[in-house]
Amino acid sequence: MNFTITRRDMQSFIDYYIEKHAPKLDDLQHYTFVLPSRRAIGFFKRRLLTHFNAPFLMPNIFSIEDFIEEIAEVQIIDSLKTSFAFFEVYQDLTPPNKQETFDVVYNWSQSLLGDFNEIDRFNIDASQFFGNLKAIKEIERFGGNNATELVKNYYEFWNQLPTYYHSLRKNLSEKNQAYQGMAYQLALQKLPDYLKQRTEKIHFIGFNALNQCEEEIFKTAMQDQKAEVFWDIDQYFWENKNFPVHYFMQQHQERWLSKLGRNIQASSNLFVQKKAISIVGTPRKVGQVKFVGQILNELNQEELGKTAIVLADENLLQPLLNAIPDHIKEVNITMGQALGQTPLASFFEILLKIHQQDQTQLFYKDVLQLLAHPILKQAFSKDFQIVETHFKNENVLVISSKELLQLSAKTSAAYQKLIRLLFNQLATSPASFLKMTTDVCLFLKAFQQENKLQLAYLFSFYSLFQKLINVTEEHDYIDNLGSLKQIYQDALQSETLDFKGYPDRGLQIMGVLETRVLDFENLIFIGVNEGVLPAGKSQNSFIPFDLKISYKLPTYKEKDAIYAYHFFRLLQRAKKVYLTYNNDNAGMEKSEASRFIKQLEIYSQEIHAISHQVEGMKAQVFPKKLQQVEKSPAIISQLKDLFAHGISPSALTTYIRNPIDFYQKYVLKIRESEEIEEEVSYRVYGNVVHQTLENLYKNYIGKHITAEMVQRIQKNLDQELLLQFQKQFNEEAIFRGKNLLVFEMAKNQCQRFLKNELKLVEKSEVKLVSLEEKAQINFQIKGLNTQLQLRGTADRIDQVDGVFRIIDYKTGNVQAADLRISDFDLLIEDFSKSKVFQVLFYSLIMENKLQGEIKSGIISFKNLKEGFMNYQLKSGRKTLSDSFDEHTKTTFTTLLKSLICEILNPEIPFTEKEL
C-alpha cells in the first residue's frame, strides 16, 4: 500500500482562475466574487494573498446564499422559524374544529415547506402551479357525493395549499424575513436595482447546477455586462456529451449561454493524465476507517498537506476521527458534526424519555442508563456504584423520583446535587425541561475542564437548549414534551458542532458538498456505495413526480447528476485516489459499489492505473489453548479448608463437569455478577417453589399424610405461592408480562404436584420424615491426612410403605433415564450422570439418620407425570438395584474417595475440559 507521489505541483481550479482571469491588484476593489459555499471563500482568500504577495484591501467575497441575502435585503430564516411562521398561518386559516396540534402539523409541514422552497427557487408561477396540482387531485378524486369525511378533508387540504403559500409569504414579508426560496425570488426581482446602484463587476466562480432563480440572476447580470461566470469542467468531460458530469453544463450552454454569445471553456485537461486509482471493498464502516488509518500511517507531513478525506456518508466522521493515527497533529475538518451524532446526544435523549414517564414509576433501566452515561460515570464512578449496588441488591425494577433522592443521601454532595437537578422537579412543560437541561450543562461543565471535546459538546448543547428556550418563549405551540421531542430531534440533525483546524495545512476532512471548487492531489473517498453516493430515489415531497418533470423541478435524477459532477470534478486534478466502499451485505448498510465507480471504469484512460482490492478485517486468530492451573501449596491449603468445612455434591459435580470451573468458583471464589432481574429467573423460580412447598408441609413433619391434609394444603397454595413470589422477587412486577405467565405456571405445577400427592396417599401409607434436611458427616480416606466433611440438604425425606425416599425437587426438566446408570465409573467421569451422583451422595450422608431401605431420586416439576424417579443400576433392560444397598454404597464410596483424592493431589493440575 505505497502512497508515494511524484513531485509535481497541482494547479487547483482556484489557482487556475486567479492566474488566468482574476483582475490585477489595482482593480481588485472594483470586483465582487461569488463562490458556491462559505468553505470555498476561506481557500479563495488565502490563494489571493499568496498570489499577490502584497498588502491589499480584501474585496467583497460572498457565498451564493449570502449574495442572495445581500440583494434581497431580507433575513433568511432557518427551517425551525419557518415552521413556526407556517403554524401561525395554519391556525389563522383552519377552522378550530379541524385544527391539528403543533407536533402533528410540524411533522407534515416539513415536506410542504420543502416544496414551497423548491417552487420559489425555480421561480415558478405558484398560482398556476397549485391550480394544476389541484386539477390532478380532482382527477384522482373518488367517491363523489358519497365521499367520507376523511376524503373530503384530504381534498380540502389540497385546495388550501395556495392559500397557505401566499399567506406564509405575506406573514414573513411583514417581518422582513424569508425562507431560502422566497429570498431567491425576491433577489431576482430586486436584481436590476441592485446592479444599477453598483459599479463593481461580479465574478461567479465554480458553479455547476443552478436553480432557475440563480440562472436568471447570472443571465441578467451578464446581459448588463456586470458579470462573468467561470465554470470548472475538464476538457475530457466537456467533450463527452453522454457523461453525467456534462449534464448541467450542456443545459446552460444550450439554454442561455449561447443566446448571450458565450461558450463554456474547459478549465483543465488533467483527467486524461496519469492517475493511480485504487478501488477498495472492505466490510462496514469500521473496516473502511481502519483501512484509511493504514493509508494515513504511511504518509509524511508534506503528503498529508496535499491529502483530503471526503466522506460520502457523513456518519463516518466519528469512527474516522478515532482511526486517525496519533502522529497526525494537524487536521482540518471542514464539515460540522451533527449534534445527533455526538455521544452527549444519547444522554439528553434518555433524560427526555425519563421526564415523559410517571415520576412515581421510573424504570430502572432508564435511570441506570442515564447515570451510567460516560459523561457522568467518569466523574462520579464511586457514587454510581452505590446507586447501582442498591438497585441490584434490592432487585429494583421501578423507583420513584422521591426514593431516588433519598437513596442519593448515601453519595457525595456533588452527586446529590446532580440527582436533584435530574430528578427533583417533574419537568411537566417544555420550559421547565429546557431550564433543567441548561442547568445540567452548566453543572457538568465544572467536571469536564480537562476534556476539551466534552466541553465543546456541552457548549453546543447549551446553545441549542437556549435557542429552544427562546423559541418556546416566543411561541406557545410547544406545550408538551412530545412536541418538544420532535423539534429537538430535528434540531439535533441540523445543528452542528464546528471543528477548528488548520485550513491552510495538514490533512483535510470534508463532506462531498464542502469540496466545491477545491482540489487535492491525494484523495481518499470513503463510503462510495450505491444508495449513499448518489442517495437514490427517495424524496420527501407532496408534489407528484410527473408535475415536477413538467415544471423542470429537480428530481432524484438531477440530484444524482449533481453528485456525479462533484465526484468526477474531484478526480480530474487528483493524482492518487482511493475509493472505499462497504462490501458486507449483512445488516442494513448499503453493500453495492456506487455506479460512479462503474462509470469511472468505463471512462477511464489507458494511462490510468486502476486496481481493485478487497480488504478484510485483519484479526489474528489464536487456537484455543485449554487452561491448566498447577496446585500450589496455597491452593492445596484452600482445598483442605474447603473439605474440612464440608463439600457439597454440587461442588463435586462442578469439578466433574470442568475442573477449571471448580477452581474459579471454589478456590478463587469468583461468583456470577448480580443482575437486576426484570423477569423471574430459573434461580428465583426454583427458590419460590421449594420455599412454598416447605411452608405448606412443615406443620406435618413426623405425621402420616392423609388426603384431608393434602386438601388443606391445596386451599392454602395460592396465598403461600404469592407470598413467596413477593419475598423472592419484585412485588410490582409479578403480575406483568412474562412474570404473570411464570406465576401461573408455578401455580399449575404445584397444583399438579399436590394432585399426585393425593393419589399417592390414597393408595399408600406416607409419612413425612423431614423437610430441607441438612446432614454433615466425617469422611475418612486411608492414607490421606486431611479432615473431610461431606454435607448436603435434602428437599424432602418421607417414608412410603416403609421405604425411605430422599427427594430432590427439580423445577427443570429431568427424565427417568437421567437416573439410570450401567457403569459406576461414569459417575466421576461424565457430567450427564450428575443426577445419579447427587442422589447417591444424599443417600450416603443421610443413611445414619434413616434405619431401613433407602431410595433416593428426583421429582421434576416439568415431568410430573413420571412422579418420583429414583436411582437405578441397569444391565441392559434388567434392573440390578434401585435402592442404596450395600453394593451401591461400597462402589459409590470407593469412587467418591478416588474423586476427592484427585482433587487434593498436588501432582494433578486443574485442567480445563473442552466442552
Residue, then its C-alpha position, 0 to 999 in steps of 0.5 A: m500500500n505505497f502512497t508515494i507521489t511524484r513531485r509535481d505541483m497541482q494547479s487547483f481550479i482556484d489557482y487556475y482562475i486567479e492566474k488566468h482571469a482574476p483582475k490585477l491588484d489595482d482593480l481588485q476593489h472594483y470586483t465582487f466574487v461569488l463562490p458556491s459555499r462559505r468553505a470555498i471563500g476561506f481557500f479563495k482568500r488565502r490563494l489571493l494573498t499568496h498570489f499577490n504577495a502584497p498588502f491589499l484591501m480584501p474585496n467583497i467575497f460572498s457565498i451564493e446564499d449570502f449574495i442572495e441575502e445581500i440583494a434581497e435585503v431580507q433575513i433568511i430564516d432557518s427551517l425551525k422559524t419557518s415552521f413556526a411562521f407556517f403554524e401561525v398561518y395554519q391556525d389563522l386559516t383552519p377552522p378550530n374544529k379541524q385544527e391539528t396540534f403543533d407536533v402533528v402539523y410540524n411533522w407534515s409541514q416539513s415536506l410542504l415547506g420543502d416544496f414551497n422552497e423548491i417552487d420559489r427557487f425555480n421561480i415558478d408561477a405558484s398560482q398556476f402551479f397549485g391550480n394544476l396540482k389541484a386539477i390532478k387531485e380532482i382527477e384522482r378524486f373518488g367517491g363523489n357525493n358519497a365521499t367520507e369525511l376523511v376524503k373530503n378533508y384530504y381534498e380540502f387540504w389540497n385546495q388550501l395549499p395556495t392559500y397557505y403559500h401566499s399567506l406564509r409569504k405575506n406573514l414573513s414579508e411583514k417581518n422582513q424575513a424569508y425562507q431560502g426560496m422566497a429570498y431567491q425570488l425576491a433577489l431576482q426581482k430586486l436584481p436590476d436595482y441592485l446592479k444599477q446602484r453598483t459599479e463593481k463587476i461580479h465574478f461567479i466562480g465554480f458553479n455547476a447546477l443552478n436553480q432557475c432563480e440563480e440562472e436568471i440572476f447570472k443571465t441578467a447580470m451578464q446581459d448588463q455586462k456586470a458579470e462573468v461566470f467561470w465554470d470548472i469542467d475538464q476538457y475530457f468531460w466537456e467533450n463527452k456529451n453522454f457523461p453525467v458530469h456534462y449534464f448541467m453544463q450542456q443545459h446552460q450552454e444550450r439554454w442561455l449561454s449561447k443566446l448571450g454569445r458565450n461558450i463554456q471553456a474547459s478549465s483543465n485537461l488533467f483527467v486524461q493524465k496519469k492517475a493511480i486509482s485504487i478501488v477498495g471493498t472492505p466490510r462496514k464502516v469500521g473496516q473502511v476507517k481502519f483501512v484509511g488509518q493504514i493509508l494515513n500511517e504511511l504518509n509524511q507531513e508534506e503528503l498529508g498537506k496535499t491529502a483530503i478525506v471526503l466522506a460520502d456518508e457523513n456518519l463516518l466522521q466519528p469512527l474516522l476521527n478515532a482511526i486517525p493515527d496519533h502522529i497526525k497533529e494537524v487536521n482540518i475538518t471542514m464539515g460540522q458534526a451533527l449534534g445527533q451524532t455526538p455521544l452527549a446526544s444519547f444522554f439528553e435523549i434518555l433524560l427526555k424519555i425519563h421526564q415523559q414517564d410517571q415520576t412515581q414509576l421510573f424504570y430502572k433501566d432508564v435511570l441506570q442508563l442515564l447515570a451510567h452515561p460516560i459523561l457522568k460515570q467518569a466523574f462520579s464512578k464511586d457514587f454510581q456504584i452505590v446507586e447501582t449496588h442498591f438497585k441490584n441488591e434490592n432487585v429494583l425494577v421501578i423507583s420513584s423520583k422521591e426514593l431516588l433522592q433519598l437513596s442519593a443521601k448515601t453519595s457525595a454532595a456533588y452527586q446529590k446535587l446532580i440527582r436533584l437537578l435530574f430528578n427533583q422537579l417533574a419537568t411537566s412543560p417544555a420550559s421547565f425541561l429546557k431550564m433543567t437541561t441548561d442547568v445540567c450543562l452548566f453543572l457538568k461543565a465544572f467536571q469536564q475542564e480537562n476534556k476539551l471535546q466534552l466541553a465543546y459538546l456541552f457548549s453546543f448543547y447549551s446553545l441549542f437548549q437556549k435557542l429552544i428556550n427562546v423559541t418556546e418563549e416566543h411561541d406557545y405551540i410547544d406545550n408538551l414534551g412530545s412536541l418538544k421531542q420532535i423539534y429537538q430531534d430535528a434540531l439535533q440533525s441540523e445543528t452542528l458542532d464546528f471543528k477548528g483546524y488548520p485550513d491552510r495545512g495538514l490533512q483535510i476532512m470534508g463532506v462531498l458538498e464542502t469540496r466545491v471548487l477545491d482540489f487535492e492531489n491525494l484523495i481518499f473517498i470513503g463510503v462510495n456505495e450505491g444508495v449513499l453516493p448518489a442517495g437514490k430515489s427517495q424524496n420527501s415531497f407532496i408534489p407528484f413526480d410527473l408535475k415536477i418533470s413538467y415544471k423542470l423541478p429537480t428530481y432524484k435524477e438531477k440530484d444524482a447528476i449533481y453528485a456525479y459532477h462533484f465526484f468526477r470534478l474531484l478526480q480530474r486534478a487528483k493524482k492518487v485516489y482511493l475509493t472505499y466502499n462497504n462490501d458486507n451485505a449483512g445488516m442494513e448498510k448499503s453493500e453495492a459499489s456506487r455506479f460512479i465507480k462503474q462509470l469511472e471504469i468505463y471512462s477511464q484512460e489507458i494511462h490510468a492505473i486502476s486496481h481493485q482490492v478487497e480488504g478484510m478485517k485483519a484479526q489474528v486468530f489464536p487456537k484455543k489453548l485449554q487452561q491448566v492451573e498447577k496446585s500450589p501449596a496455597i491452593i492445596s491449603q484452600l482445598k483442605d479448608l474447603f473439605a474440612h468445612g464440608i463439600s457439597p455434591s454440587a461442588l463435586t459435580t462442578y469439578i466433574r463437569n470442568p475442573i477449571d470451573f471448580y477452581q474459579k468458583y471454589v478456590l478463587k471464589i469468583r461468583e456470577s455478577e448480580e443482575i437486576e432481574e426484570e423477569v423471574s429467573y430459573r434461580v428465583y423460580g426454583n427458590v419460590v417453589h421449594q420455599t412454598l412447598e416447605n411452608l405448606y408441609k412443615n406443620y406435618i413433619g413426623k405425621h402420616i399424610t392423609a388426603e384431608m391434609v393434602q386438601r388443606i394444603q391445596k386451599n392454602l397454595d395460592q396465598e403461600l405461592l404469592l407470598q413467596f413470589q413477593k419475598q423472592f422477587n419484585e412485588e410490582a412486577i409479578f403480575r406483568g408480562k412474562n412474570l404473570l405467565v411464570f406465576e401461573m405456571a408455578k401455580n399449575q405445577c404445584q397444583r399438579f404436584l399436590k394432585n399426585e400427592l393425593k393419589l399417592v396417599e390414597k393408595s399408600e401409607v406416607k409419612l413425612v420424615s423431614l423437610e430441607e434436611k441438612a446432614q454433615i458427616n466425617f469422611q475418612i480416606k486411608g492414607l490421606n491426612t486431611q479432615l473431610q466433611l461431606r454435607g448436603t440438604a435434602d428437599r424432602i425425606d418421607q417414608v412410603d410403605g416403609v421405604f425411605r425416599i430422599i427427594d430432590y425437587k427439580t423445577g427443570n426438566v429431568q427424565a427417568a433415564d437421567l437416573r439410570i446408570s450401567d457403569f459406576d465409573l461414569l459417575i466421576e467421569d461424565f457430567s450427564k450422570s450428575k443426577v445419579f451422583q447427587v442422589l447417591f451422595y444424599s443417600l450416603i450422608m443421610e443413611n445414619k439418620l434413616q434405619g431401613e431401605i433407602k431410595s433416593g431420586i428426583i421429582s421434576f416439576k416439568n415431568l410430573k407425570e413420571g412422579f418420583m424417579n429414583y436411582q437405578l443400576k441397569s444391565g441392559r433392560k434388567t434392573l440390578s438395584d434401585s435402592f442404596d444397598e450395600h453394593t451401591k454404597t461400597t462402589f459409590t464410596t470407593l469412587l467418591k474417595s478416588l474423586i476427592c483424592e484427585i482433587l487434593n493431589p498436588e501432582i494433578p493440575f486443574t485442567e480445563k475440559e473442552l466442552 
